[in-house]
Structure formats: C-alpha cells, structure tokens
Amino acid sequence: MDKNKITEALLKTSVGLMDKSSWQLHSPIVETHFHLDYLKQADPKDIMTFAQSLGITKAITISVSASNIAEVLPLALNNEGLFTTQGIHPHHAIEWNEQLEEIMKQNATHPKVVAIGEIGLDYFYNHSPPDVQKKVFRRQLELSIEFDLPIIVHSREADSDTINILSEYMPDLTRKGVIHSFTSERPLLDFALEQEFYVGFNGIITFKSAQNVRESLAVTPIERIVLETDAPFLTPMPFRGRENAPFYLPFIADSMAQQKKIEARTLLSQIYQNTHQLFYKI
C-alpha cells in the first residue's frame, strides 16, 4: 500500500468520528510521551506525517528498556519533528548494567535527546524487585543532574517512595520534569506542583472509571499541564479497542478543555508553552 493510501486508511479508521478541519483551528500540539517503535498500524514515517497533518508538530518517543534504548535515537534521527529520551522503565530495572549506563551517557548530549526517562517506580506489577527499582531510579536521577536534562517519571502504587526519592535529589534537579500519565493520589500531585514539576495527562481522562484522574486534572493549573497519549496504550474513549496514536491528541485536548471549562485554543496555547519550557531542546 502506498503512503497516501496508508494515510487515508489511518484517517478513516483512527479519527473518522471527528471533523479533521475543526482540529486545525487550535494551537499546534506536541506529543510529549509515546512509543513509536511499539506502534504497528503503519510505518513510523507515515505515522509522523499523518500526525503532523493534524497539527501535531513535534513528538517525543520514549526509551524504556535495554532492547530499545539504542533504537529510539536512530528513529528520531530519521523522522523530522521527532525527539527521544534515554531511560530504563521500572519494569525493566532488573536489566540495568554498566553497558546500558554507558549508552545513556553517550546519547544524553545528543540534540535529539530531550530527557531522562521513562524512570521511576511501579509496585503494581513489580516486574523488577522494589529494591532494584529504587537503586536504578536513583542512578538515573543522578544522570539527569549530570547531563542537565529533565526527567520523565512513572509512579504506580509507589507514591510515597517516589516522593521520598525525588526529595533526596530535589536541590540538584534544576530541570525538574514531568509526572507522566498521572493516576496517583493527591499527595504526589501536591508534591509535584509544589516542586514545579509538570503533570502529564492522556486518554485516561476520558475513561468512565477514572474520576480520580479527572479530579486531579481539575485542580492542576493549566500552566503545569502537558499532553501525551502513551501510545500504543491508553486509547481514549470512544476509540477503545484500537491502537492508540498521536492522532488522538486533539480529541484528548478538546475533552480536557471541556473538563477544565476553558477554550481549547487557550488551553493548547498554554500547554505548548509549557512543553517548550520543560523540554527545552525541542
């Protein structure tokens, strides 16, 4: 299938329920967190081209494991408007070794690498032992300080330890970062806002079961919000069952604006500023 047909198919299957023209009335959008190498519905270049046609001008594909930490940078180099990160997700903390650390150090200064992440703690699945997760989290925080890069933090069922560990490093974390895909309780939100972190919201805000996330969104100032999809995961309603992608960001933004009772154009303009302040390399 040629590129035009792929793009047309994506439009019909992924965003066919929405009026494309109305999306383009708003400010440009940056996809701050997705996993392009995990998406299966089309070639990466076609996905990026289609996203950009909808006003998603830039995107950040996230590093998570030993298997993709060296792959995300070439992916970013081969796609205009695409940036990346270096980091080991808590699920993969057990994979941490000196070789991975050296790869991170080598890549951290590259202009296309905009953050250390996805890092943090996840006690819901415990794919890696908690003591290993904490050790690897701390080491990557040290790297973010060394290379003066913001952090992208994952925290699930681990808020107390997340707060405690971040607090240890707070005096030296000049770039701060974002608590990604926020689903936590109020103490972590309060900590994040007090410490001038950003908070990442995605399609979860459309889930019927996610009233707690909508409550967190309601009390988060728009000056502290960034947009993400976490694609291919967390596809928003009413598109559940399909692979998530950056294409859904305008829809998520419209839903967010309605929930915040603010015009989408105003919200997106502020979020665009937030994103560039946080990820200063993009």
C-alpha positions as CSV (number, residue, x, y, z in Angstrom):
1,M,0.0,0.0,0.0
2,D,1.4,3.4,-0.9
3,K,1.8,6.2,1.6
4,N,-1.3,8.2,0.5
5,K,-3.5,5.1,0.9
6,I,-2.0,4.4,4.3
7,T,-2.6,7.9,5.5
8,E,-6.2,7.8,4.1
9,A,-6.8,4.5,5.9
10,L,-5.5,5.9,9.2
11,L,-7.8,8.9,8.9
12,K,-10.8,6.7,8.3
13,T,-10.1,4.1,11.0
14,S,-8.5,6.2,13.7
15,V,-10.2,9.6,13.6
16,G,-13.1,9.1,11.3
17,L,-15.6,10.0,14.0
18,M,-14.1,13.5,14.3
19,D,-14.1,16.5,12.0
20,K,-10.4,17.0,11.0
21,S,-10.9,20.6,9.9
22,S,-12.1,21.6,13.4
23,W,-8.9,20.2,15.0
24,Q,-6.7,22.6,12.9
25,L,-8.3,25.7,14.4
26,H,-6.3,25.2,17.6
27,S,-2.7,25.8,18.5
28,P,0.0,23.3,17.5
29,I,0.4,20.3,19.7
30,V,3.4,18.4,21.0
31,E,3.1,14.7,21.7
32,T,5.2,14.5,24.9
33,H,5.1,10.8,25.5
34,F,4.5,7.8,23.2
35,H,6.3,4.7,22.0
36,L,6.6,5.0,18.2
37,D,8.6,1.7,17.9
38,Y,5.7,-0.1,19.5
39,L,3.0,1.1,17.0
40,K,2.1,-1.5,14.4
41,Q,-0.6,0.2,12.3
42,A,1.8,1.9,9.8
43,D,5.3,2.8,9.0
44,P,6.9,5.3,11.5
45,K,7.3,7.9,8.8
46,D,3.6,7.6,7.8
47,I,2.5,7.9,11.4
48,M,4.6,11.0,11.9
49,T,3.4,12.6,8.6
50,F,-0.2,12.0,9.4
51,A,0.2,13.3,12.9
52,Q,1.8,16.5,11.6
53,S,-1.0,16.9,9.1
54,L,-3.3,17.2,12.1
55,G,-1.2,19.9,13.8
56,I,0.9,17.7,16.0
57,T,4.1,19.4,15.1
58,K,6.6,17.5,17.3
59,A,6.7,14.3,19.3
60,I,8.8,12.5,21.8
61,T,9.2,8.8,21.5
62,I,10.2,7.3,24.9
63,S,13.0,4.9,25.9
64,V,12.1,2.2,28.3
65,S,14.3,-0.9,28.1
66,A,17.6,-2.5,27.2
67,S,16.1,-3.6,23.9
68,N,15.1,-0.1,22.7
69,I,17.4,2.3,24.4
70,A,19.8,2.3,21.4
71,E,17.0,2.2,18.8
72,V,15.0,5.3,19.7
73,L,17.7,7.7,18.7
74,P,18.1,6.5,15.1
75,L,14.3,6.6,14.9
76,A,14.3,10.2,16.0
77,L,17.1,11.0,13.5
78,N,15.1,9.5,10.7
79,N,11.9,11.5,11.4
80,E,11.6,15.3,11.2
81,G,10.0,16.7,14.3
82,L,10.6,13.6,16.4
83,F,12.7,13.6,19.5
84,T,13.5,11.0,22.1
85,T,14.8,10.2,25.6
86,Q,17.2,7.8,27.4
87,G,15.9,5.8,30.3
88,I,15.0,2.5,31.8
89,H,11.4,1.9,32.9
90,P,10.9,0.4,36.4
91,H,9.5,-2.7,34.8
92,H,13.0,-3.2,33.2
93,A,15.1,-2.0,36.1
94,I,16.5,-5.5,36.5
95,E,18.1,-5.1,33.1
96,W,20.3,-2.2,34.3
97,N,24.0,-2.7,33.9
98,E,27.2,-0.7,33.2
99,Q,26.8,-1.1,29.4
100,L,23.3,0.5,29.5
101,E,24.6,3.3,31.6
102,E,27.4,4.0,29.1
103,I,24.9,4.0,26.2
104,M,22.8,6.6,28.1
105,K,25.8,8.7,28.8
106,Q,26.9,8.6,25.2
107,N,23.4,9.6,23.9
108,A,22.4,12.1,26.6
109,T,24.2,15.0,25.0
110,H,22.6,14.5,21.5
111,P,20.4,17.4,20.4
112,K,17.5,14.9,19.8
113,V,17.6,13.6,23.4
114,V,15.4,15.8,25.4
115,A,15.0,14.0,28.8
116,I,16.0,11.1,31.0
117,G,13.0,8.8,31.1
118,E,10.9,6.9,31.5
119,I,12.2,6.3,35.0
120,G,10.5,5.7,38.4
121,L,8.8,3.1,40.5
122,D,6.0,0.6,39.8
123,Y,4.9,-1.6,42.7
124,F,1.6,-2.6,40.9
125,Y,3.3,-5.2,38.7
126,N,6.7,-5.5,40.4
127,H,8.3,-6.9,37.2
128,S,11.6,-5.8,38.9
129,P,12.2,-6.1,42.7
130,P,11.4,-2.8,44.5
131,D,14.9,-2.5,45.9
132,V,16.3,-2.8,42.3
133,Q,13.8,-0.3,41.1
134,K,14.8,2.3,43.7
135,K,18.5,1.8,43.0
136,V,18.1,2.3,39.3
137,F,15.7,5.2,39.8
138,R,18.3,7.0,41.9
139,R,21.1,6.3,39.5
140,Q,19.1,7.8,36.6
141,L,18.2,10.8,38.7
142,E,22.0,11.3,39.1
143,L,22.4,11.1,35.3
144,S,19.7,13.7,34.8
145,I,21.6,16.0,37.1
146,E,24.9,15.2,35.4
147,F,23.6,16.0,31.9
148,D,21.2,18.8,33.0
149,L,18.1,17.1,31.5
150,P,14.5,17.0,32.8
151,I,13.1,13.6,34.0
152,I,10.0,11.7,32.9
153,V,8.7,9.9,36.0
154,H,6.5,6.8,36.2
155,S,4.8,6.1,39.5
156,R,2.3,3.4,40.2
157,E,1.3,2.2,43.7
158,A,4.6,3.7,44.8
159,D,3.9,7.3,45.5
160,S,5.4,7.5,49.0
161,D,8.8,6.2,47.8
162,T,8.6,8.3,44.7
163,I,8.2,11.4,46.8
164,N,10.9,10.4,49.2
165,I,13.5,9.6,46.5
166,L,12.7,12.7,44.4
167,S,13.0,14.8,47.6
168,E,16.6,13.5,48.1
169,Y,17.6,14.9,44.7
170,M,15.4,18.0,44.5
171,P,18.1,20.5,45.4
172,D,20.1,19.5,42.4
173,L,17.3,18.7,39.9
174,T,17.4,22.1,38.2
175,R,15.4,21.0,35.1
176,K,12.7,19.1,37.2
177,G,10.4,17.1,34.9
178,V,7.0,15.6,34.5
179,I,5.0,13.0,36.4
180,H,3.8,11.1,33.4
181,S,0.3,9.6,32.9
182,F,-0.9,10.9,36.2
183,T,-3.1,8.4,38.1
184,S,-1.8,8.9,41.6
185,E,-3.3,10.3,44.8
186,R,-3.3,13.9,45.9
187,P,0.0,13.8,47.9
188,L,2.0,13.2,44.8
189,L,0.1,15.8,42.9
190,D,0.7,18.4,45.6
191,F,4.4,17.5,45.8
192,A,4.7,17.8,42.0
193,L,3.1,21.2,41.9
194,E,5.0,22.5,44.9
195,Q,8.2,21.4,43.3
196,E,7.3,23.0,39.9
197,F,7.0,19.7,38.1
198,Y,4.7,19.3,35.2
199,V,1.9,16.8,35.1
200,G,1.1,14.6,32.1
201,F,-2.5,13.7,31.2
202,N,-3.7,11.5,28.4
203,G,-6.7,9.5,27.3
204,I,-7.3,8.2,30.8
205,I,-9.3,11.4,31.4
206,T,-12.0,10.0,29.1
207,F,-12.4,6.7,30.9
208,K,-15.6,6.2,32.9
209,S,-13.6,4.7,35.8
210,A,-11.1,7.5,36.0
211,Q,-12.9,10.1,38.1
212,N,-9.9,10.4,40.4
213,V,-7.8,11.4,37.4
214,R,-10.4,14.0,36.3
215,E,-10.3,15.4,39.8
216,S,-6.5,15.7,39.6
217,L,-6.9,17.4,36.3
218,A,-9.4,19.8,37.7
219,V,-7.0,21.1,40.4
220,T,-3.9,21.2,38.2
221,P,-3.2,24.7,36.9
222,I,-3.0,24.8,33.1
223,E,0.5,26.3,33.5
224,R,1.6,22.8,34.8
225,I,-0.1,20.5,32.3
226,V,1.5,18.7,29.3
227,L,-0.3,16.5,26.8
228,E,0.5,12.9,25.9
229,T,-1.0,9.7,24.6
230,D,1.4,6.9,25.9
231,A,0.6,5.2,22.6
232,P,0.0,2.5,21.7
233,F,-1.5,2.2,25.2
234,L,-4.5,4.0,26.8
235,T,-6.6,4.8,23.7
236,P,-9.2,7.3,24.7
237,M,-13.0,6.8,24.6
238,P,-14.8,6.2,22.3
239,F,-11.9,4.5,20.4
240,R,-11.0,1.9,23.0
241,G,-10.0,-1.4,21.3
242,R,-7.9,0.4,18.6
243,E,-4.2,1.0,18.8
244,N,-3.5,4.4,20.4
245,A,-1.5,7.0,18.4
246,P,-0.7,10.7,18.5
247,F,-3.6,11.3,16.2
248,Y,-5.9,11.3,19.2
249,L,-4.2,14.2,20.9
250,P,-6.6,16.9,19.5
251,F,-9.5,14.8,20.7
252,I,-7.9,14.4,24.2
253,A,-7.2,18.2,24.3
254,D,-10.8,19.0,23.4
255,S,-12.0,16.7,26.2
256,M,-9.6,18.3,28.6
257,A,-10.7,21.8,27.7
258,Q,-14.3,20.8,28.3
259,Q,-13.4,19.4,31.7
260,K,-11.4,22.5,32.6
261,K,-14.2,24.7,31.3
262,I,-11.8,26.7,29.1
263,E,-11.5,27.3,25.4
264,A,-9.4,24.7,23.6
265,R,-7.3,27.3,21.9
266,T,-6.4,29.0,25.2
267,L,-5.6,25.6,26.8
268,L,-3.4,24.4,23.9
269,S,-1.5,27.7,23.6
270,Q,-0.5,27.4,27.3
271,I,0.3,23.7,27.1
272,Y,2.5,24.4,24.0
273,Q,4.5,27.0,26.1
274,N,4.7,24.5,29.0
275,T,6.1,21.8,26.7
276,H,8.9,24.0,25.4
277,Q,9.8,25.2,28.8
278,L,10.0,21.6,30.1
279,F,11.7,20.0,27.1
280,Y,14.0,23.0,26.3
281,K,15.8,21.2,23.4
282,I,12.7,20.9,21.2
